[in-house]
Amino acid sequence: MHIFVTGATGWVGSAIVAELVGAGHSVSGLVRTTDKAPSLSAAGAQVILGSVDNHGTLRESVRAADAVIHTAFNHDFSKFHDGIAQD
Ligand SMILES: NC(=O)c1ccc[n+]([C@@H]2O[C@H](COP(=O)([O-])OP(=O)(O)OC[C@H]3O[C@@H](n4cnc5c(N)ncnc54)[C@H](OP(=O)(O)O)[C@@H]3O)[C@@H](O)[C@H]2O)c1
């Protein structure tokens, strides 16, 4: 099975990638910056460079996958209200 993992370099995502690769799955992982790419490659996953805001990249990666595991998450809540419509 080919599985696309967002947050693939995060605490949860990297553990999931290791489990999936170990179980024999083909894995692609979303990485925001090139400095994180080597560790994901070393884990045996294909690196997809981009963020969850790159909808074209996301669409393409999801289409190519049999399953998606979404663990990307931004813990910075300082701009939380910027993304919410205010009345
Ligand atoms: N850690 C726990 O104990 C725990 C327990 C239960 C549930 N969870 C949930 O599991 C999820 C992941 O948590 P975590 O602890 O693994 O967090 P984490 O270590 O901070 O990893 C988050 C990942 O998301 C990526 N990311 C953040 N914003 C992104 C964006 N805009 N586009 C693409 N990637 C983005 C980060 O990339 P960068 O490395 O580039 O920042 C990182 O790889 C969260 O929803 C969290 O609430 C975690």
The ligand as a Tripos MOL2 file, in Angstrom:
@<TRIPOS>MOLECULE
LIG
   48    52     1     0     0
SMALL
NO_CHARGES

@<TRIPOS>ATOM
      1 N1          2.8270   14.3970   20.8590 N.am      1 LIG1
      2 C1          1.8270   13.7970   21.5180 C.2       1 LIG1
      3 O1          1.9840   13.2330   22.6320 O.2       1 LIG1
      4 C2          0.4450   13.7580   20.9270 C.ar      1 LIG1
      5 C3         -0.5640   13.0400   21.5790 C.ar      1 LIG1
      6 C4         -1.8300   12.9820   21.0170 C.ar      1 LIG1
      7 C5         -2.0980   13.6600   19.8360 C.ar      1 LIG1
      8 N2         -1.1060   14.3530   19.2400 N.ar      1 LIG1
      9 C6         -1.4330   15.0440   17.9850 C.3       1 LIG1
     10 O2         -0.6350   14.5250   16.9230 O.3       1 LIG1
     11 C7         -0.3770   15.5690   15.9870 C.3       1 LIG1
     12 C8          1.1370   15.7040   15.7790 C.3       1 LIG1
     13 O3          1.7430   16.0130   17.0160 O.3       1 LIG1
     14 P1          3.3190   15.9310   17.2130 P.3       1 LIG1
     15 O4          3.5820   15.8520   18.6580 O.co2     1 LIG1
     16 O5          3.9020   14.8980   16.2950 O.co2     1 LIG1
     17 O6          3.7540   17.3910   16.7100 O.3       1 LIG1
     18 P2          5.1800   17.8660   16.1500 P.3       1 LIG1
     19 O7          6.2820   17.0010   16.6480 O.co2     1 LIG1
     20 O8          5.2460   19.3400   16.4160 O.co2     1 LIG1
     21 O9          5.0530   17.6310   14.6000 O.3       1 LIG1
     22 C9          4.2120   18.4070   13.8250 C.3       1 LIG1
     23 C10         4.6070   18.1870   12.3970 C.3       1 LIG1
     24 O10         3.7420   18.9550   11.5920 O.3       1 LIG1
     25 C11         4.5330   19.6810   10.6730 C.3       1 LIG1
     26 N3          3.8170   20.9060   10.2810 N.ar      1 LIG1
     27 C12         3.4200   21.9300   11.0730 C.ar      1 LIG1
     28 N4          2.8000   22.8610   10.3400 N.ar      1 LIG1
     29 C13         2.8050   22.4100    9.0640 C.ar      1 LIG1
     30 C14         2.3400   22.9420    7.8420 C.ar      1 LIG1
     31 N5          1.7160   24.1370    7.7590 N.pl3     1 LIG1
     32 N6          2.5180   22.2130    6.7120 N.ar      1 LIG1
     33 C15         3.1460   21.0060    6.7610 C.ar      1 LIG1
     34 N7          3.6260   20.4560    7.8880 N.ar      1 LIG1
     35 C16         3.4480   21.1580    9.0240 C.ar      1 LIG1
     36 C17         5.8310   19.9530   11.3850 C.3       1 LIG1
     37 O11         6.8180   20.2840   10.4440 O.3       1 LIG1
     38 P3          8.1310   21.1280   10.8810 P.3       1 LIG1
     39 O12         9.0620   20.1110   11.4770 O.co2     1 LIG1
     40 O13         8.6030   21.7130    9.6100 O.co2     1 LIG1
     41 O14         7.7000   22.1630   11.8910 O.co2     1 LIG1
     42 C18         6.0460   18.6160   12.0610 C.3       1 LIG1
     43 O15         6.6180   17.6960   11.1600 O.3       1 LIG1
     44 C19        -1.0310   16.8400   16.5570 C.3       1 LIG1
     45 O16        -2.3010   16.9730   15.9780 O.3       1 LIG1
     46 C20        -1.1200   16.5410   18.0240 C.3       1 LIG1
     47 O17        -2.1600   17.2590   18.6480 O.3       1 LIG1
     48 C21         0.1570   14.4070   19.7390 C.ar      1 LIG1
@<TRIPOS>BOND
     1     1     2 1
     2     2     3 2
     3     2     4 1
     4     4     5 ar
     5     4    48 ar
     6     5     6 ar
     7     6     7 ar
     8     7     8 ar
     9     8     9 1
    10     8    48 ar
    11     9    10 1
    12     9    46 1
    13    10    11 1
    14    11    12 1
    15    11    44 1
    16    12    13 1
    17    13    14 1
    18    14    15 2
    19    14    16 1
    20    14    17 1
    21    17    18 1
    22    18    19 2
    23    18    20 1
    24    18    21 1
    25    21    22 1
    26    22    23 1
    27    23    24 1
    28    23    42 1
    29    24    25 1
    30    25    26 1
    31    25    36 1
    32    26    27 ar
    33    26    35 ar
    34    27    28 ar
    35    28    29 ar
    36    29    30 ar
    37    29    35 ar
    38    30    31 1
    39    30    32 ar
    40    32    33 ar
    41    33    34 ar
    42    34    35 ar
    43    36    37 1
    44    36    42 1
    45    37    38 1
    46    38    39 2
    47    38    40 1
    48    38    41 1
    49    42    43 1
    50    44    45 1
    51    44    46 1
    52    46    47 1
@<TRIPOS>SUBSTRUCTURE
     1 LIG1         1 GROUP 0 **** ****
